[in-house]
Amino acid sequence: MYNDLGNQWASSIPAFLAVACLPFPFLFWIYGGRIRATCEFAAEAAKILERIKAQSVQVTEEQAMEEAETAEKERRQSKASRQSMQQS
């Protein structure tokens, strides 16, 4: 390509292609919701996601900490019981 077109034109072609592709991210940002809505698979996935979000339970930080502490205690107990079984 550089031999046929020369250095300046051969280097300009990828630059022109990059400039031509520049608006696509912005167009997808603006019209992305409409584009996804027209696809039957994306619309179905959005419905499933909304259903999952409706079923999900809000967990407070305190509940999460209690759950983590409980899991840690269970882990320690199981580790201690394995060690006592190995010593027997």
VEXVO-241839 format. One line per field, with one value per atom (N, C-alpha, C, O): x, y, z; residue number from 1; atom name. Coordinates in Angstrom, 3 decimals. Example, Ala and Ser with C-alpha at 12.3 -4.5 7.8 and 13.67 -1.06 7.14 Angstrom:
<kolfis>
px <- c(13.190  12.300  13.200  14.236  12.850  13.670  12.900  13.409)
py <- c(-5.690  -4.500  -3.300  -3.319  -2.250  -1.060  0.030  1.138)
pz <- c(7.800  7.800  7.800  8.465  7.080  7.140  7.870  8.039)
nr <- c(1  1  1  1  2  2  2  2)
atom <- c(N  CA  C  O  N  CA  C  O)
</kolfis>
This chain:
<kolfis>
px <- c(0.829  0.000  0.885  0.600  1.963  2.847  3.594  3.895  3.889  4.578  3.661  4.096  2.396  1.462  0.942  0.826  0.633  0.005  0.973  0.679  2.091  3.018  2.768  1.726  3.735  3.658  2.465  1.783  2.205  1.174  -0.226  -1.020  -0.552  -1.897  -2.103  -3.190  -1.085  -1.219  -1.413  -2.104  -0.832  -1.036  -2.367  -2.919  -2.880  -4.132  -5.355  -6.361  -5.299  -6.463  -6.913  -8.102  -6.033  -6.507  -7.016  -7.939  -6.418  -6.883  -8.299  -9.134  -8.573  -9.922  -10.931  -12.047  -10.547  -11.437  -11.718  -12.843  -10.691  -10.886  -11.825  -12.671  -11.682  -12.560  -13.984  -14.937  -14.139  -15.476  -16.157  -17.383  -15.395  -15.965  -16.173  -16.773  -15.698  -15.780  -17.199  -17.376  -18.221  -19.555  -20.267  -21.247  -19.819  -20.544  -20.727  -21.838  -19.713  -19.961  -21.036  -21.856  -21.031  -22.029  -23.425  -24.413  -23.496  -24.793  -25.329  -26.526  -24.446  -24.884  -25.304  -26.224  -24.640  -25.007  -26.410  -27.236  -26.661  -27.949  -29.070  -30.135  -28.839  -29.893  -29.778  -30.509  -28.886  -28.664  -29.888  -30.153  -30.644  -31.852  -32.872  -33.495  -33.034  -33.985  -33.501  -34.296  -32.208  -31.655  -31.855  -32.259  -31.567  -31.747  -33.210  -33.534  -34.092  -35.520  -36.055  -37.021  -35.457  -35.935  -35.481  -36.075  -34.448  -33.960  -34.791  -34.914  -35.356  -36.232  -35.467  -36.024  -34.229  -33.448  -33.079  -33.139  -32.699  -32.353  -33.583  -33.490  -34.730  -35.965  -36.344  -36.777  -36.177  -36.480  -35.523  -35.940  -34.246  -33.265  -33.575  -33.397  -34.034  -34.396  -35.594  -35.637  -36.563  -37.722  -37.304  -37.767  -36.439  -35.960  -35.179  -35.338  -34.340  -33.571  -34.493  -34.252  -35.534  -36.491  -37.198  -37.428  -37.541  -38.183  -37.237  -37.664  -35.974  -34.989  -34.807  -34.722  -34.746  -34.595  -35.791  -35.636  -36.987  -38.189  -38.186  -38.712  -37.604  -37.584  -36.440  -36.475  -35.438  -34.263  -34.613  -35.493  -33.911  -34.147  -33.039  -31.861  -33.433  -32.447  -31.760  -32.426  -30.437  -29.655  -28.905  -28.205  -29.059  -28.336  -26.904  -26.562  -26.094  -24.694  -24.573  -23.718  -25.441  -25.399  -25.743  -25.099  -26.758  -27.131  -26.006  -25.748  -25.345  -24.232  -23.083  -22.454  -22.809  -21.737  -22.082  -21.219  -23.342  -23.771  -23.640  -23.191  -24.032  -23.937  -22.481  -22.163  -21.594  -20.178  -19.586  -18.780  -19.981  -19.480  -19.958  -19.194  -21.210  -21.751  -20.999  -20.658  -20.748  -20.007  -18.599  -18.081  -17.964  -16.615  -16.608  -15.701  -17.615  -17.703  -17.892  -17.266  -18.748  -18.964  -17.691  -17.395  -16.952  -15.709  -14.702  -14.027  -14.609  -13.682  -14.081  -13.224  -15.384  -15.852  -15.559  -15.126  -15.790  -15.526  -14.034  -13.626  -13.219  -11.771  -11.317  -10.477  -11.882  -11.515  -11.952  -11.215  -13.137  -13.604  -12.749  -12.511  -12.291  -11.409  -10.088  -9.537  -9.570  -8.287  -8.413  -7.511  -9.527  -9.697  -9.876  -9.441  -10.507  -10.665  -9.319  -9.063  -8.465  -7.154  -6.237  -5.390  -6.416  -5.586  -6.035  -5.241  -7.278  -7.797  -7.270  -7.613)
py <- c(-1.171  0.000  1.250  2.216  1.227  2.392  2.582  3.709  1.481  1.604  2.204  3.035  1.793  2.262  3.674  4.472  3.989  5.279  6.337  7.530  5.931  6.893  6.979  6.553  7.532  7.572  8.377  7.938  9.531  10.412  9.851  9.839  9.389  8.857  7.516  7.243  6.686  5.390  5.556  4.745  6.567  6.831  7.537  7.436  8.241  8.984  8.072  8.373  6.977  6.101  5.543  5.635  4.971  4.523  5.672  5.492  6.851  8.008  8.391  8.710  8.361  8.679  7.648  8.005  6.386  5.347  5.547  5.350  5.939  6.191  7.372  7.328  8.417  9.579  9.207  9.698  8.342  7.923  7.082  7.102  6.352  5.514  6.270  5.730  7.489  8.264  8.470  8.395  8.721  8.964  7.713  7.846  6.527  5.317  5.136  4.809  5.327  5.181  6.136  5.761  7.362  8.336  7.962  8.136  7.452  7.017  5.826  5.753  4.893  3.761  4.218  3.647  5.239  5.757  6.375  6.155  7.138  7.829  6.868  6.877  6.047  5.191  3.733  2.883  3.433  2.041  1.381  0.211  2.113  1.547  1.149  0.091  2.006  1.688  0.506  -0.334  0.449  -0.658  -1.979  -2.976  -1.981  -3.204  -3.587  -4.772  -2.612  -2.906  -3.602  -4.359  -3.368  -4.003  -5.457  -6.232  -5.829  -7.208  -8.049  -7.705  -9.139  -9.943  -10.580  -10.728  -10.955  -11.588  -10.583  -10.904  -9.368  -8.339  -7.911  -7.660  -7.826  -7.459  -8.543  -8.240  -9.797  -10.901  -10.889  -11.120  -10.621  -10.558  -9.406  -9.545  -8.280  -7.144  -7.483  -7.093  -8.204  -8.605  -9.547  -9.414  -10.484  -11.434  -10.690  -10.978  -9.739  -8.963  -8.163  -8.096  -7.563  -6.825  -7.754  -7.382  -8.964  -9.935  -10.349  -10.489  -10.540  -10.906  -9.764  -9.991  -8.537  -7.388  -7.240  -6.870  -7.524  -7.417  -8.464  -8.217  -9.622  -10.700  -10.572  -11.184  -9.791  -9.707  -8.994  -8.134  -9.367  -8.832  -7.824  -8.081  -6.691  -5.698  -6.168  -6.509  -6.189  -6.631  -5.423  -4.728  -5.182  -4.077  -4.503  -5.685  -3.524  -3.819  -4.655  -5.535  -4.368  -5.131  -6.595  -7.487  -6.847  -8.228  -8.945  -10.121  -8.253  -8.855  -9.185  -10.236  -8.297  -8.555  -9.739  -10.568  -9.829  -10.965  -12.276  -13.285  -12.248  -13.449  -13.861  -15.050  -12.880  -13.181  -13.749  -14.678  -13.195  -13.707  -15.131  -15.969  -15.409  -16.756  -17.749  -18.848  -17.356  -18.228  -18.467  -19.578  -17.431  -17.582  -18.539  -19.362  -18.435  -19.340  -20.780  -21.694  -20.983  -22.336  -22.899  -24.085  -22.049  -22.493  -22.907  -23.928  -22.104  -22.435  -23.727  -24.544  -23.910  -25.133  -26.359  -27.387  -26.262  -27.412  -27.699  -28.857  -26.651  -26.848  -27.518  -28.417  -27.071  -27.670  -29.126  -29.969  -29.437  -30.826  -31.712  -32.875  -31.188  -31.976  -32.239  -33.335  -31.229  -31.412  -32.424  -33.233  -32.379  -33.335  -34.750  -35.706  -34.904  -36.228  -36.755  -37.958  -35.865  -36.292  -36.707  -37.588  -36.070  -36.399  -37.714  -38.376  -38.093  -39.319  -40.552  -41.664)
pz <- c(0.000  0.000  0.000  -0.708  0.799  0.847  -0.469  -0.864  -1.141  -2.425  -3.481  -4.278  -3.495  -4.520  -4.249  -5.179  -3.016  -2.703  -2.198  -2.278  -1.694  -1.092  0.399  0.897  1.100  2.563  3.075  4.001  2.497  3.044  2.835  3.776  1.642  1.403  2.093  2.603  2.113  2.763  4.274  4.890  4.870  6.292  6.546  7.642  5.560  5.731  5.683  6.327  4.947  4.801  6.163  6.467  6.995  8.313  9.177  9.972  9.023  9.788  9.363  10.209  8.066  7.578  8.082  8.460  8.090  8.606  10.102  10.561  10.850  12.278  12.508  13.401  11.712  11.837  11.450  12.054  10.444  10.022  11.106  11.211  11.908  12.967  14.273  15.202  14.365  15.588  16.111  17.327  15.301  15.857  16.383  17.116  16.042  16.420  17.927  18.344  18.768  20.215  20.728  21.566  20.228  20.661  20.164  20.877  18.946  18.421  19.215  19.493  19.581  20.390  21.783  22.369  22.316  23.626  23.564  24.450  22.519  22.403  22.016  22.634  21.007  20.464  20.897  20.387  21.816  22.229  22.813  22.536  23.620  24.209  23.160  23.249  22.172  21.086  20.253  19.832  20.022  19.231  19.971  19.373  21.284  22.068  22.187  22.259  22.208  22.328  21.084  21.177  19.934  18.707  18.593  17.843  19.318  19.290  20.253  21.428  19.769  20.626  21.783  22.871  21.580  22.635  23.722  24.909  23.323  24.300  25.090  26.292  24.429  25.130  26.144  27.256  25.751  26.668  27.859  28.994  27.603  28.682  29.633  30.843  29.109  29.958  30.840  32.007  30.288  31.088  32.214  33.347  31.902  32.922  33.998  35.185  33.601  34.570  35.485  36.690  34.939  35.767  36.754  37.905  36.303  37.179  38.313  39.459  37.996  39.014  40.008  41.215  39.496  40.392  41.309  42.473  40.802  41.629  42.734  43.819  42.475  43.456  44.451  45.518  44.115  44.985  46.281  46.323  47.324  48.655  48.961  48.713  49.495  49.897  51.169  52.147  51.164  52.310  52.853  52.116  54.149  54.760  55.056  55.004  55.363  55.658  56.935  57.036  57.902  59.151  58.906  59.459  58.077  57.774  57.043  57.299  56.148  55.416  56.368  56.241  57.316  58.281  59.175  59.462  59.620  60.443  59.676  60.220  58.425  57.592  57.395  57.418  57.201  57.030  58.318  58.275  59.453  60.733  60.976  61.456  60.651  60.811  59.930  60.369  58.699  57.784  58.287  58.172  58.847  59.389  60.586  60.713  61.465  62.609  62.151  62.689  61.166  60.649  60.023  60.161  59.342  58.724  59.788  59.657  60.841  61.920  62.627  62.965  62.852  63.507  62.657  63.178  61.363  60.501  60.423  60.337  60.453  60.435  61.723  61.704  62.849  64.143  64.203  64.716  63.687  63.719  62.808  63.134  61.687  60.807  61.489  61.387  62.191  62.874  64.014  64.232  64.734  65.827  65.289  65.930  64.125  63.519  63.027  63.088  62.543  62.057  63.224  63.075  64.361  65.524  66.163  66.831  65.969  66.586  65.923  66.326)
nr <- c(1  1  1  1  2  2  2  2  3  3  3  3  4  4  4  4  5  5  5  5  6  6  6  6  7  7  7  7  8  8  8  8  9  9  9  9  10  10  10  10  11  11  11  11  12  12  12  12  13  13  13  13  14  14  14  14  15  15  15  15  16  16  16  16  17  17  17  17  18  18  18  18  19  19  19  19  20  20  20  20  21  21  21  21  22  22  22  22  23  23  23  23  24  24  24  24  25  25  25  25  26  26  26  26  27  27  27  27  28  28  28  28  29  29  29  29  30  30  30  30  31  31  31  31  32  32  32  32  33  33  33  33  34  34  34  34  35  35  35  35  36  36  36  36  37  37  37  37  38  38  38  38  39  39  39  39  40  40  40  40  41  41  41  41  42  42  42  42  43  43  43  43  44  44  44  44  45  45  45  45  46  46  46  46  47  47  47  47  48  48  48  48  49  49  49  49  50  50  50  50  51  51  51  51  52  52  52  52  53  53  53  53  54  54  54  54  55  55  55  55  56  56  56  56  57  57  57  57  58  58  58  58  59  59  59  59  60  60  60  60  61  61  61  61  62  62  62  62  63  63  63  63  64  64  64  64  65  65  65  65  66  66  66  66  67  67  67  67  68  68  68  68  69  69  69  69  70  70  70  70  71  71  71  71  72  72  72  72  73  73  73  73  74  74  74  74  75  75  75  75  76  76  76  76  77  77  77  77  78  78  78  78  79  79  79  79  80  80  80  80  81  81  81  81  82  82  82  82  83  83  83  83  84  84  84  84  85  85  85  85  86  86  86  86  87  87  87  87  88  88  88  88)
atom <- c(N  CA  C  O  N  CA  C  O  N  CA  C  O  N  CA  C  O  N  CA  C  O  N  CA  C  O  N  CA  C  O  N  CA  C  O  N  CA  C  O  N  CA  C  O  N  CA  C  O  N  CA  C  O  N  CA  C  O  N  CA  C  O  N  CA  C  O  N  CA  C  O  N  CA  C  O  N  CA  C  O  N  CA  C  O  N  CA  C  O  N  CA  C  O  N  CA  C  O  N  CA  C  O  N  CA  C  O  N  CA  C  O  N  CA  C  O  N  CA  C  O  N  CA  C  O  N  CA  C  O  N  CA  C  O  N  CA  C  O  N  CA  C  O  N  CA  C  O  N  CA  C  O  N  CA  C  O  N  CA  C  O  N  CA  C  O  N  CA  C  O  N  CA  C  O  N  CA  C  O  N  CA  C  O  N  CA  C  O  N  CA  C  O  N  CA  C  O  N  CA  C  O  N  CA  C  O  N  CA  C  O  N  CA  C  O  N  CA  C  O  N  CA  C  O  N  CA  C  O  N  CA  C  O  N  CA  C  O  N  CA  C  O  N  CA  C  O  N  CA  C  O  N  CA  C  O  N  CA  C  O  N  CA  C  O  N  CA  C  O  N  CA  C  O  N  CA  C  O  N  CA  C  O  N  CA  C  O  N  CA  C  O  N  CA  C  O  N  CA  C  O  N  CA  C  O  N  CA  C  O  N  CA  C  O  N  CA  C  O  N  CA  C  O  N  CA  C  O  N  CA  C  O  N  CA  C  O  N  CA  C  O  N  CA  C  O  N  CA  C  O  N  CA  C  O  N  CA  C  O  N  CA  C  O  N  CA  C  O  N  CA  C  O  N  CA  C  O  N  CA  C  O  N  CA  C  O  N  CA  C  O  N  CA  C  O)
</kolfis>
